[in-house]
Amino acid sequence: MIKEVNSEEFKGLCGTGLVLADFFSTTCGPCKMLGFVLKDVEKEFGDLTILKIDFDLNKELTAEYGVTGYPTLVLLKDGTEVGRLQGLQQKPVIVRMIQDNQ
């Protein structure tokens, strides 16, 4: 499931299981391309929740996670950060990070 959320929704959804948070901007070309990659990643992991967080609309959450640029992917397991990737990433790199932390 890929869902765009705000800070409150994010905090309610990131506490259990494996969650991939995609911090993005609507004006960012690489962020848009990453969206297509994440749709492919989603097909491989039935138990993975992918949450998109608009960098510009959720500044507190962005600061809380120390996100300084976009796109940034933060992998959370039961609410704890276990992995992070910055910039446009290819599917194999994202899949490897997820597999290493399942």
C-alpha positions in Angstrom: 0.0 0.0 0.0 1.4 3.4 -1.0 -0.4 6.2 0.8 0.3 10.0 1.1 0.0 11.0 4.7 0.4 14.0 7.0 2.5 14.0 10.3 -0.4 12.8 12.5 -1.3 9.9 10.1 2.3 9.0 9.8 2.8 8.6 13.6 -0.3 6.4 13.7 0.9 4.1 11.0 4.6 3.8 11.5 4.6 2.1 14.9 4.2 -1.6 13.8 5.7 -3.7 11.1 7.9 -2.5 8.2 7.3 1.0 6.9 9.1 2.8 4.1 8.7 6.5 4.4 9.3 8.5 1.2 10.0 12.2 2.0 9.3 14.0 -1.3 8.5 17.3 -2.9 5.8 17.8 -5.6 8.2 19.9 -7.6 11.1 17.4 -7.6 11.7 15.5 -10.8 13.7 12.6 -9.1 10.9 12.3 -6.5 8.4 11.7 -9.3 10.6 9.1 -10.9 11.1 7.4 -7.5 7.4 7.1 -7.2 7.4 4.7 -10.2 10.2 2.6 -8.6 8.3 2.4 -5.4 5.2 1.0 -7.2 7.5 -1.9 -8.4 9.0 -2.4 -4.9 5.5 -2.5 -3.4 4.6 -5.5 -5.6 7.5 -7.6 -4.1 6.6 -7.0 -0.4 3.1 -7.8 0.7 3.8 -6.8 4.3 5.5 -3.5 3.5 3.7 -0.2 4.0 4.9 2.7 1.9 4.0 6.2 3.2 4.7 9.3 1.2 5.4 12.5 3.2 5.3 15.9 1.4 8.5 17.6 2.5 7.0 21.1 2.2 3.8 20.4 4.1 5.3 18.4 7.0 8.3 20.4 8.1 8.2 19.2 11.8 8.2 15.6 10.8 11.0 16.3 8.2 13.1 17.9 11.0 12.3 15.2 13.5 13.7 12.6 11.1 16.7 14.8 10.1 15.7 14.8 6.4 17.7 17.6 4.7 17.0 16.8 1.1 14.6 14.9 -1.2 13.9 12.3 -2.1 14.8 10.6 1.1 13.7 7.1 2.0 13.6 6.1 5.7 12.9 2.4 6.5 11.3 1.9 9.9 10.8 -1.4 11.7 8.3 -1.3 14.6 8.8 2.5 14.7 12.6 2.5 14.8 14.7 3.6 11.9 16.7 0.7 10.4 17.8 2.2 7.1 18.0 5.3 5.0 18.7 6.2 1.4 19.0 9.7 -0.1 18.5 10.7 -3.7 16.9 8.8 -6.6 17.5 5.1 -6.0 17.2 2.1 -8.3 14.9 -0.8 -7.3 17.6 -3.3 -6.4 19.2 -0.9 -3.9 15.8 -0.4 -2.2 14.9 -4.1 -2.2 18.3 -5.0 -0.7 17.8 -2.5 2.2 14.3 -3.9 2.9 15.5 -7.5 2.7 18.4 -6.8 5.0 15.9 -5.5 7.7 13.0 -7.9 7.5 
